[in-house]
Amino acid sequence: MALPTSRRNLLRTAAGVAVLPAVLPMVPSASWASAAPAAFRHPGLLHTQADFDRIAAAVRAGAQPYRAGWEKLVANGRSRSTWRARPLETVVRGGTGQNYSQLYNDVHAAYQNALRWRISGDRAHGDAARDILNAWSGTLKTVTGNADRFLAAGIYGYQFANAAELMRDYPGFDVERFRRMLLTVFYPLSDDFLVRHNGACITNYWANWDLCNMAAIMAIGVFCDDRAKFERAVDYFEHGKGNGSVMNAIPFAHPGGLAQFQESGRDQGHTMMGLGLLGSIAEMAWNQGLDLYGHAGNRIMRAAEYVARYNLGEDVPFTPYVWGTGTTCARREQTVVSAVARGQNRPVWELLYHHYANRRGLSVPYTKAYAERVRVEGGGGDYGPNSGGYDQLGFGTLLFTRAAAPAGGGLLPTGVTRVFRSVNLPAEGLAASGALGVLGEAAPLRIVPGPADPKGCSLVDDDGRYLRHKDFRLRFDADDGTTLFERDATFHARAGAEAGTVRLESVNYPGRFVRHRRHRLWLDRAEDTAAFRADSTFRPTTA
């Protein structure tokens, strides 16, 4: 299923290792259709190798809060290398004969041991994770039960795929057999649910039901190198008819940067679960080059601020929510935000906070406060013995903490939009005429970390095109996925002659700066003249 090109904000990731406290150089680009990578990145679900390099270095150095997050993981009994799997041929969730606790305990044990191996290099934990995964792929034939079987397929399908993704190259791990299990046991249930919704009205099931099955399909797609499945999950996120698509899961925007989650009138535990699933879907997509976090004006961020604010004890606006239930779409309505489970702690906040605040440079005061409240985040087994305590893989303090990396040597903040006005022609600024860069009515440009150097910056227009140089002429072009493009589109911000101004120096042609000549933008070699300095100096102002 092809994705509409206007909906796809591709991100390119530098392949270099990130070291503390750097962040991954993730940047928005052109349409997915025109610049999609040929193959998936591995590991590339919730975590990348650059993540593990950063985390391992921080843990070795005793840096906080990484060290506290590591100790939380080590203290969890499921992370012990002595854990032994208890695989089942038939897993039942819902109805008579429920036994699914064996599955979710083993899923989390596999994931936690895989984390300990990835971070510490201890083969005993790698062997334990491998043996758990192999035991299940060699035994499990069916996931069944009442309607809750779809929850099992979605939640444990995406979690299992994440654990397996960390072990895909480990000696003795039967990758092909695990793929078959995901494709024959978990995927068919998740796919069927998004198509038929168990025969019920399309709005009958809460957002979490769609979200966990979208997460499973996306994770299975990446692990199995099946791009059609990955794109199916993305398409449903953007355009699906059920309650899990982003505009149905977050149906109402409110003033003050807030947005109401679909289950806010139900209870706060399930609302936080939904945020965690949205964050997991967005993170998995991000690690494959696609920005779902920023979809529809950072809709997920606005929902996180809403949920965090209410659960911190403050009031929030609430729009009555009406939906249809059962097979006849009988009308139901919620008129107030629910206080059930208000103030509950779930390990979903670090991922959201560090993406929006530290990757993107955005202000998320309530999300920040809730992340600080829940810190240090644990995982399965730390939040109660029932299935709700295993809805998230967790350990976000260890896994998602990242320091902010200001672009342009700190002169330009990332994640914000600015117009760049010429200091000697202040009525005009950086703009596009077709694909060519010109000095004209200044266009709003988003500042993001440079793909060739996270200490540099790139400028991206509303169409996802990068300002880049080609034959020393400045252009606005779609990311073509090449190293050359990434370097052409990365600049170092240098201080201008006046306070609050910058000059943009090419990362691959040091000593050449963006400057205007006859209202065209060029990459010219610096000249020690007042005229050149004025022509190459710009004042970033709020768009």
Secondary structure, 3 states (H helix, E strand, C coil): CCCCHHHCCEEEECCCCCCCCCCCCEEECCCHHHHCCCCCCCCCCCCCHHHHHHHHHHHHHCCCCHHHHHHHHHHCHHHCCCCCCCCCCEEECCCCCCCCHHHHHHHHHHHHHHHHHHHHCCHHHHHHHHHHHHHHHCCCCEEECCCCHHHHHHHHHHHHHHHHHHHCCCCCCCHHHHHHHHHHHHHHHHHHHHHHHHHCCCCCCCHHHHHHHHHHHHHHHHHCCCHHHHHHHHHHHHHCCCCCCHHHHCCEEECCCEEECCCCCCCHHHHHHHHHHHHHHHHHHHCCCECCCCHHHHHHHHHHHHHHHHHCCCCCCCCCEEEEECCCCEEEEECCCCCCCCCCCCCCHHHHHHHHHHHCCCCCHHHHHHHHHHCCCCECCCCCCCHHHHCCCECHHHHHCCCCCCEHHHCECCCEEEEEEECCCCCCEEEEECCEEEEECCCCEEEEECCCCCCCEEEECCCCCEEEEECCEEEEECCCCCHHHHHHCCEEEEECCCCCCEEEEECCCCCEEEEEECCEEEEEECCCCHHHHHHCCEEEEEC
